[in-house]
Amino acid sequence: MKEVQEFLSGRIWLKEETPFPLTVIDMFIRKGFITPHKGIQSNYNSLISQKEKNQCRRCGNKKLITFQCAKCNGPCQYCRHCIRMGRVSSCTELITWSGPLVESSSQHTFNWTGTLTVLQAKASRELLHSVLTNQSHLVHAVCGAGKTELLFPAIFELLTHGQRVCIATPRTDVVLELAPRFQQVFPNTVIHALYGGAPENTNYAQLIIATTHQLLRFEEGFDVVFVDEADAFPFTMDEALQYAVQKAKKQQAVVHYITATPSDELVQQVKNISLISERFHGFSLPVPRFDGLWNYSKHIKKEKLSPKLQKWTQQCLDNKLPFLVFFPTIELMEQATPLFQRLHKEIVSVHAEDAERKLKVLKLREKKVPGLLTTTILERGITIPNVQVAVVGADEAIFTSSALIQIGGRVGRSIEYPTGDLVFFHHGISFEMDQAKSIIRAHNAKREKP
């Protein structure tokens, strides 16, 4: 019973895909310890609009597909939105745990000897107060401000009170960056890192670091949820992911948000806000320089690199400086990859669907590759000491001001290398480029004087 209890606690799972025999699951259903739910239900949750009759029990999607089902021998509906997690249809069952609750541990070790800056400490105290009074909070802190560190006291307080905590983020790369850091700080705490393709754990974790996609598999599971990078794609564009966060927390729980680039809607939505305009090491944010790169796409299609781009890359190679070059599309990046490899054969590219994405980033961190070509997938959640950054086609629509600010935030993050080059190559300066530069300068102007 303990294994099933620990696995299902706070989760909603496809009955047919649990890691336990169906005979065991059915036994617990008969005993009332597990509750089955129809995969497609009619207006089961007040979080969802009442306009549509049927919706997916797991993700709330109302745009369902009707088909002739071989399993139930009749017309059936299924949800295409969350199908990667296993198909939810009218004749499938989702299960939740309704038996005795798991007893969370209150014995945790806080293994962090660092010190917070004055601004970090202030924001950390404000966040802790919001946590203790169950009020939603926004930590608006510039890239490199040390947002993760200021979370430690609040999370330790929650853990020692036996509460279950989730740190959710839209990006897998952020999960991969955060999980080992939290495990080091809380060495005796069971922590799970959940993302697509992650190893499956059946034991109970009191602290879960997950992509917002993975929260579709939770229901009333967490006493507190922190959403890191709350403005990142696809979270801001996908109502199902926003719904997943609300569904994953317990009914009376609140959500806290952490980001360097909050939307106007988020700022208006949250009453308690902590602002940090200074990096933890006290140095200014790198201000981007704009450099015209005319006809760069035509050059690449003709299998040539623009001289400016080639010179910039060669300077990084000559000085042994790790670098990231951001592209507006996968297609253009893949066309450019062999051209960069003429400069150095170990230069590689990475994008969201790349199966080796995690490995390639690790190789850059370990200096096994000199640089990476990337899409906006690496605009967040990656820290490479002394990295230099170039954006090719910074005027393209994909590069919003918040994306450009986040990209710029990769530069100068470490105290050993607090500066670096940040260049926006363009075919005409866009409003978003100007806005990003203006916001960065405004943050620098707010920095406290020594």
N, C-alpha and C positions, 0 to 999 in steps of 0.2 A: 504493500500500500504506500509506503514512504516514497518509493521511486515515482509512482504515478502521481501522487500528491505533489511532490516537488516539481515535477515537469509541468503539470497542468495548472499549477497555482498562478492565477492572474493571466492565464492564456486563453485564447479561443483557437481551437485546432480542428482540422479536418479529421473526423473519426477514423477514416480509412488510412490515414497517414501518420498516426501516432507510432512511436517506436516500441509499442507494446502489443501483444496479441489481442485481437478483437474479442476473444473470449474473456480476457481480463477486463477490458473496457466495459463489455456488456454486464459483467458481474457487478462492477462498481455503479453502473447505471441502475441496475435493479436495487442496489442497496441505498440509492439516493445520494451517492458521493459524487457522481458525475451527472451533469444535466445536458441532454442532447437538444440541439436547436436545428430547425430547418435551415438549409443553406440560403434559400431565397424566401424572404418573409415580407409581410405587408405592414409597412409603417410601424416597425417594432421599436424605433428609437426616436425620441424627441429631438435628437441632434440633426435629424434628416428632415428635409422638406416633405410636407404631406401631399404634394402635388402628384407624385407618382405612386401607383398602387403597390408595386413590388420593388424590392431593393435587396442588394447583397447583404447578408447578415455580417459579413466580415469587413467589407470596405465601404459599405453604404452606397455603392454605385447603383443608379436607377436605370441606366441604359443597358438593358439586358438583351441577350440574344435568344430567340426561340428556335428550338430544333426538335426533331423526332428522336427521342432518346431510346436507345436499345436496352438500357437498364430498367427503366420503368414502363417501357412499351407505350409511350404516349408523348404528347407535346410537352416539352420541358424547357425551362429557361436556365441560362448560365451567365456568369459574370466574366466578361473578358478583361476587365480592368485589373483584377488581381490574379489572373490565371497562372502567372509564373509561380505562385505559391501553392499550386494545385487547384483544380477546377472546382468551384462552388456552383452547384446547380440546384434545381428544385428538389431533386431526390437524393441529394447528399446531406449528410449531417455534420454539423460543427458541434464540438463539445467544450464545456467549461467545467471547472472543478467547483463543487458545491459542498464538499465534505469539510472535515476539520481543517482549520487554517494552519499553515506552516508557521512554526514559531521562529521568528527572525532572531538572530544573535544580537546582543547588545555589547559584546566583547570585541572591540576592534582596535587595531594599532594604528596610530598616526605617525608615520615615518617621514616627516618632512622637516628639514632643518633650515630651510631658506627663510628669508625675511621679506615682508611685503613693503613696497614703497608707501609713502604717506597716502597717495591717492588710491593705491590698491587696498590698503588697510581700511580706508574710509568706505570704499565701495563694498568691501567684504563685510564690514559691520552692518551696512545698510541692507545688504542682501540677507544676512543672517536674521536681522530683525523682521524682514518680510517673510522669511521662511517660518519663523517662530509664531508669527501672527497670521499666517496663512493668507498673505496678500501677494498677488502677482508682482513680479519685479523685472525690470529691464536693465541689464548692464550694457551700456553703450560705451565701448572702449575701443580705441584705435588698434589697428593690427600691431601686434608686438607689445601690447600693454601688459600682458601677463594675465589674461582673463582666466585661464585654467587655474592658476595658483590661488586666485582670490575665491574660487569655489570650494577649496579644500576645507576651510573651517565649517561652512554650512553643511557640507556633505558629511563630515565627521560627526557633527551634532545629530544629524538625522540617523546615521547608522547606529550610534550609541543609544538612541532611543528606540531601536528595533524597527525602524521604518525602511521600506523598500524604495530605492531611488533609481530613476532612469535619467541618463543623459542622452538625448536624441539629437541627431544631426542629419541633414539631407545627404551628406557626402560620405562615402565609404572611406575616403582618404583621411577624413577627420577622425573617424572611429579608430582606424589603424594608428593614428598619431596619438590619440588620447588614451587608449586602453593600457598600453604598457606604463604610461606615466602614472595613471591612477593605481595600477597594481603595485607600483613601487612605493607610492605614498601610503597605500592601505594593504600591506603585505599579507595580512591574515583574513582579508575579506574575500569572499567568493565573488569574482567579477566575470561577467560574460560579455564578450564583444560579438555583436550580432550584425551581420551584413550578408549580402548575397554570396553564397559559396563558403560561408564561415563553417568551421567544424561544429557539429551538433553536440550540445551538452544536455544531459537529462537531469542534472542536479539543480538545486535551487540557488539562484544568485541574488544577493541582497542589493548589489549594484550592477546595473545593466547599462552598457554603452552601445547604442544601436543606431542604425539608420532609421529615418522616419518610416521607410517602407516596412521595416521589420515590426513596427508597432501595430501594423494591421493584425498581427497575430496575438495581440494582448487585449485584455478587457478588464477594466477596474483592477489593474495589477499593481499600481504604484501610488505611494503616498505623496510623492513629489516628482515632478518632471521638469527637467531643465532642457530647453531647446537651444543648442549651440548653433551659430550661423543661421539664425532664424529667418534671414532674408534670402537664403540661397535657393537657386533652382535645384530641384523641381518643387520644393515645398511651397513656395509662394504661389505657384501656378496650379497646384494640384489640390483640389478640395478634399480628395480622399485622404491625402497625407495629413492635412490639417485636422480632419475628422479622426484619423488614427490616433493623433496625439491626445485629443479630448477623450476618446474611447479608452485609451490605455490607462488613464489616471482614474483613481477612485472618484466617486461623485463629488465629494466635498473638497477634493484636492485642487491646487492651483498650478499653473504653469509659469515658469520663469524663463526669460529669454536673454541670450547673450550674443551680441554681434557688434562688429565695427561699423556696419552700414545698415541701420534699421530703416525700414520704410516709414513714411509719414503716418500710415495707418497704424503701424505697431506703436509708434510713439504716442499717438492719440489714444490708443487702446489701453495702454498700461499706465497706471497712476504713479507708481514708484519707479524712478529712474536714477541710475548712477552713471555719471559721465566721467570718463577718463580720457583726456586728450594727450596724454604723454606716455611714451613707451617706458617699460620698466627700467631701462638703462639710462634714461634721461636724455638721449639724443633725439634730434628732430626726425620726423618722418621723411623719407626720401621724396623729394619733389620731382615729378617726371619732367623730362625734357622732350620737346616735340621735334621731330626730324622728318622732313618730307621724304617719302620713298615712292617716287612716281613710277607707275606702271609695274609695280612689283609682281603682280599676278601674271602679267604678260611675260616678264622675264622668266618666271618659274616655269610657265608653260612651254617656253622655248629652251628649257633645261639650262637656265642660267640664274645665278643669284645676283641681285642688285649689288653693285659695288659697295654701297654703304653697309648693307647687311653682312656681306662677306667680310668687310674690314672689321666690323664690330665683333663678329664671331671669332675671327682670327686673333684679335687682341685678347679675347678671353682665353683662347687656347694657348697663346704665347705666354700669358701671365699665369697660366694654370688656375684660372678662376672658374668655378662651376657656373653654369648658366641655364636659364630657361628661356625659350623663345615661344611665345604664344601666337597661335594662328586662329583666324576666324572660322575656318571650316576644316574638317578632317581631310577632305579631298585636296585642298591646297597644301596642307601639311604633308600629306603622303607624297604629293608630287615634289615637294621641296626636300624630303628626307634624303634621297640619294645625292642631291646637290650638296647638302651639308656633309654627307659622308665622304665627299671628295676632299673636304678639309680635314676630317678625322673620321676614320672608319667606325669608331665606337659611338658616334652620335646616334641616338635612337629617338623614335617618336612614341607618343603614348596618347590614348584617348579613352573615353568611358567604357567602351566595349572590349578593350584590350585585356586579354586573359593574363598577360604578364605585367600589368600596370604596377602592382605592388612590388614586384621584383625590380622593375626598372627604376622606380623611385628609390628603392633601397640601394641600388648600384650607384646612383648619383650621390646619395648620402655617404656612401662608403668610398667615393672617388674612383669607382671602377669604370664609370663612363664620364666623359668631360661635360656633357650637357644633354638636356632633353628638349625636344620639340613637343609642344603640347597644345591641346585645346583649353577651353576655360575650365576643364575638369580639375586642373591643379591650381585654380585661383585661390583656393583655401586649403587649410589643413596640412600644409607641408612647410617644414622648416629646414632649410639647408644653409649652414653657415657660409657667409661670404658669397652668396649666390648673386649673380648679375641677371637682370631681366630686360628682355626686349619684347615689345608687342608689335607684331606685323599686321598692319591694317587696323590700327587702333580706332579708326573712324567708322569701322563697320558696325552695324546695328547690334550685333551680339555683344559688343563691348559697351555695356551701360556704365554709367559713372560708378555705381557700386562695384561692378566687376573690375573696373580699372583700379579702383582704390584697393580692393582685395588683392589684385595681382601685384600692385605696388608694395603691398604689405609683406611680400615675400623677401624684400630687400632690407638688409640691415637689421635683422631680428636679433642677432646674438650680440652679447656684450663685447665679445672679442672682435667682431666685425660689424660695427653699428652703422656703417655707410655702404654705399654701392651704387652702381649705375642702374638707372631706370629710364628707358627710352621708349617713347611711343612713336613708332614709325607709322606714317599716315599718308593718305592721298588727298589731304584736305582736313583741316582741324574741325572736329565735330563739337556740338554743344556738350555732349557727354564728356569729352576729353577736357574741355574747359571747366566743366563743373567738378570733375574729379580733382583737377589741379587746385581749384579754388577751395574745395573742402579740405584737402590736405594742408594747404597753407593756413586755413582758418584754425585747424587743430594745432598746428605749430605755433600760431600766434597766442593760443590759450595756454601754452605750456607755462608752468610756474617758473619764475626766474630763480636761479640759484641763490 
